Amino acid sequence: MIRYISQSPIIPVIFAGLVVIIVLLQCLVKRRFLKVRLVLSLINTFTAVLLLVFFGEIEKKNEAIGNDAYLIWTYICMITIEVAAFALLFSTIDFSITNEKFQKTLTTSLDETKLFVFLDKKDRVKVISSCFLANLGIEEGQALRKNFFDVIEEKYRIIGMNQEAALKNDLKKFFYRYDKRVEEGVKTPLEINIQSDDGQEGSFYFVEDPIFSRGSYQGRLLMGEMKDEESLMGMEKDLSEAQGELDLIRSRFTTLLYKTNDGIFFNNITNHSIWLNDVLVEKLSLNGNSLDAEEFYSNMHPDDIALYQNVLNNNRGGDYEVTYRYNTGSHYVYIKEIGQKICQNNTVEFCGIMNVIDDFRFEKTNTILDSIGTEAELMNRYKQLLSDENNVFMVAHFKVASIPEINEKYGRPVGNMMLSQYVAYIKSNYVTNNYIYRVSGLEFVAIITSYNRMEALKNSLRNEEKILHVSATYASEKVATEVYMGIAYSSDPGNRRETLNNAKYALKYASNPQFKSSYAFYKDVK
């Protein structure tokens, strides 16, 4: 039988009473009645006092029945009281840590701003500066424990947030369950647009600093300033002037960027990314304008990568020029890169011009013929179309056979103009996405991916072949073309990878003097 206990029943009373005192202090610090925590601590203390008062009776009854049953239950109750007291004390320590973090953040910020407010996780005001209260024209008691946006509307009407139209309830919905998406250590700007009773508009500009304790969101500290309508008008004027200048620069740059026939690039070393304009996307058979730098470098010839990297790494901010080989998917092309290093706001970037050096170029004509694609570019585009089995396209291989006679009769300038105008006519009326390429002096290949344009070309050919016999007048001379065309569809029976060769075969068939028409569909002559 147990004759005594290992601890006095006064110990649970001391622990429980200490917790009651600390909870009361919390009520004073937080300036509100902590009903749940105080009720639990009082119940815990009351139970401990009951055990202390009746402990002697329990001990006597335990001896009377001849076993330790009552004493064992007394032990259990005492341990339960102590555990409950420790749990309440632990929550008090957690609060102290949170409050200490907040006070530290607040103290370090007071020198920077006098307009601040601390909100709990439900956006209720816990601490607010006297400067803020003076601005709102209310007493501290009118703000504490109330929703922050309700407090603002004691004087102002909320009309927006971050330059977007919004009312008070919209802001409440936006910050509802804010703890689910806020990140520790990430400060974000917050602008609350307001309007006074006399119609004057202004804004509160805050920096929002979330407060966390042991990974749990406890609230947020807002620090900032207020701008009235007059200040905002001055800011808007400055911003408008700056924006106007920026828009003008952007317009000039955009015009040059997209109207030039040169390949322009921006190589951002800091972000490991490269942007290239549409000219380079087409010539290098790229999947888009923006790509990862490593992806771009991986297509360089292995023997040229070290040279290229050495040129960039040793550049001290001046101009540079380097030539290297680049794999377009079907073959290597030579690229001549001329650029300059730019350092701005901890960002290092190389920008300039890339020119693809072709091994073979047709004679320069100063016409559209100088800008259409080459046979190498045709093969790259053809390979991309074949990569998607669902792509249905048409290949039109045509030859302007009358050009040698025009050159001999009227001169080469007239022949170039006639050839250029005919190619431009085909390109604008039937070709999709500028997919037209010169494969020899008089032969061209057009790729059509639009069903409407496929149908338009087919109807034009069957309508007395007018598009194959186009005439033009130069001075007093009327010049006519004689064109042969072979057409093949990727959906024709057989191997779709042979579509290009099928169109060439159809052209050969159409060029035969014994064939009654100047055009031929591969599916009709195979």
ABEGO torsion letter per residue (X at the ends): XBABBABBAAAAAAAAAAAAAAAAAAAAAAGBBBAAAAAAAAAAAAAAAAAAAAAAAAAAAAAAAGBAAAAAAAAAAAAAAAAAAAAAAAAAAAAAAAAAAAAAAAAAAAAABABBBBBBAAGBBABBBAAAAAAAGBBAAAABGBBAAAAAAAABBBABBGGBBBBAAAAAAAABGAAAABBBGBBBBBBBBBBBAAGBBBBBBBBBBBBBBGGBBAEBBBBEBBBBAAAAAAAAAAAAAAAAAAAAAAAAAAAAAAABABBBBBBBAAAGBBBBBAAAAAAAGBABABBBAAAAAAABBAAAAAAAAAAAAABAGBBBBBBBBBBAGABBBBBBBBBBBBBBGGBBBBBEBBBBBBABBBBBAGBAAAABBBAAAAAAAAAAAAABAABBBBBBBBBBAAAAAAAAAAEAAAAAAAAAAAAAAAAAAABBGGBBBBABAABBBBBBABAAAAAAAAAAAABGGAAABBBBBBEABBBBBBBBBBBBBAABBEBAAAAAAAAAAAAAAAABAABABABBBAAAAX
